[in-house]
Amino acid sequence: MLVTSDGIVGTMPSAEVDWFCADREEQKLLLKPGDMFHAMIVKIHPTKNRVIFSKKALNKHPMDEQISKIDYEAPIEGLVVNVLDYGCFVQLQPYGIQALLHRSKIPEGKAFKKGDSITVLIDYVDQINKRVSLRVENNSVPK
């Protein structure tokens, strides 16, 4: 629940806190009850009497600036920052952005855990939805 200095009351979904907020524990570190911060109203539902705020909407997406610097052919060093059923999110160290390594792109028999260092390649970039997909070459993954 948020309240503006003008008395507007609304909510901010966790996905609107930061571009790369990996989990709830990380979110708790970013914002605490009583914190003052800038946010933008992104949706107003007059019939439901609801206002939706976004903190991340005030900042450019990190990918916008970094995507032109990526060498799509070169291996990239990354750090696994979150592991989910469908794959893992990797922080691309030189660019400061996160990308998805889908489980279908992980070599059979290999599993990653949070904190693992990994070498990846760019599979594709979706600039509209701000998503980067990764792949791993079988010979670049230690057993």
C-alpha positions in Angstrom: 0.0 0.0 0.0 1.3 3.4 -1.0 0.2 6.9 -0.1 1.4 10.0 -2.0 2.1 13.3 -0.4 -1.2 14.5 -2.0 -3.0 11.6 -0.2 -3.5 9.4 -3.2 -3.7 5.8 -2.0 -2.7 2.8 -4.2 -0.7 -0.3 -4.6 2.6 -1.2 -6.3 2.9 -4.8 -7.6 6.3 -6.4 -6.8 7.1 -6.5 -10.5 7.0 -2.6 -10.5 9.6 -2.1 -7.7 12.8 -2.6 -9.8 13.7 -3.9 -13.2 15.7 -6.8 -11.8 14.3 -7.8 -8.4 15.0 -11.5 -8.2 12.9 -12.5 -5.2 10.7 -11.3 -2.3 13.7 -11.2 0.1 15.5 -8.9 -2.3 12.4 -6.7 -2.5 12.3 -6.4 1.2 15.8 -4.9 1.1 14.8 -2.4 -1.5 11.7 -1.0 0.2 10.6 -1.0 3.8 7.4 0.3 5.5 7.8 4.0 6.0 10.3 4.5 3.2 9.9 7.6 1.0 10.6 7.3 -2.7 9.4 8.5 -6.1 6.9 6.5 -8.0 4.7 7.0 -11.0 1.0 6.2 -11.4 0.8 3.7 -14.3 -2.8 2.6 -14.1 -6.0 4.0 -12.7 -9.1 1.8 -12.4 -11.9 4.3 -11.6 -14.6 1.7 -11.5 -12.6 -0.3 -8.9 -11.3 2.8 -7.2 -7.7 1.5 -7.6 -4.5 3.2 -8.4 -1.4 1.3 -9.5 2.1 2.7 -8.9 5.5 1.9 -10.4 8.9 2.8 -9.1 10.8 1.2 -12.0 8.9 3.2 -14.6 10.8 6.3 -13.6 14.1 4.7 -14.7 15.1 3.7 -18.2 15.4 -0.1 -18.6 19.1 -1.0 -18.2 18.9 -3.1 -21.4 18.1 0.0 -23.5 21.6 1.4 -23.0 23.5 -1.8 -22.9 22.0 -3.8 -25.7 24.0 -2.0 -28.4 27.3 -2.9 -26.6 26.7 -6.7 -26.7 28.8 -8.8 -29.0 26.3 -11.5 -30.0 29.0 -13.9 -31.1 31.2 -13.8 -28.1 30.8 -15.9 -24.9 29.7 -13.8 -21.9 30.5 -14.3 -18.3 27.5 -14.4 -16.0 26.3 -15.1 -12.5 23.2 -17.2 -11.8 21.0 -14.9 -9.7 17.7 -17.0 -9.5 16.7 -20.5 -10.3 13.1 -21.4 -11.2 11.3 -24.4 -12.7 11.6 -23.1 -16.2 15.2 -22.1 -16.1 17.5 -19.6 -14.4 18.2 -15.9 -14.6 21.8 -14.9 -15.3 23.3 -11.5 -14.5 25.5 -10.7 -17.5 28.5 -9.4 -15.7 29.9 -6.9 -18.2 26.5 -5.4 -19.1 24.6 -5.3 -15.8 21.5 -6.9 -17.2 19.7 -10.2 -16.5 18.7 -12.7 -19.0 16.9 -16.1 -19.0 18.6 -19.4 -19.6 15.6 -21.5 -20.3 15.7 -25.1 -19.2 15.5 -26.3 -22.8 18.8 -24.6 -23.4 20.6 -26.2 -20.5 22.6 -29.3 -21.4 21.1 -32.6 -20.2 22.4 -33.6 -16.8 23.5 -30.1 -15.8 21.8 -28.0 -13.1 22.7 -24.6 -11.8 22.2 -23.0 -8.4 22.2 -19.4 -7.3 25.7 -18.0 -7.2 27.1 -20.2 -10.0 29.4 -18.6 -12.5 28.5 -19.6 -16.0 29.6 -18.7 -19.6 26.7 -18.2 -21.9 25.9 -17.0 -25.4 23.0 -14.7 -26.6 20.3 -16.8 -28.2 18.0 -13.9 -29.0 16.9 -10.4 -27.9 13.3 -9.2 -27.7 13.7 -5.4 -27.5 10.0 -4.7 -27.3 9.5 -6.9 -24.1 13.0 -6.2 -22.8 14.0 -9.8 -22.7 17.3 -11.6 -23.5 17.4 -15.3 -24.0 20.6 -17.3 -23.5 22.0 -20.6 -24.5 24.9 -22.7 -23.3 27.2 -24.7 -25.6 27.6 -28.2 -24.4 31.4 -28.0 -24.5 31.4 -24.8 -22.4 29.7 -26.4 -19.4 31.8 -28.3 -16.8 30.3 -31.5 -15.5 
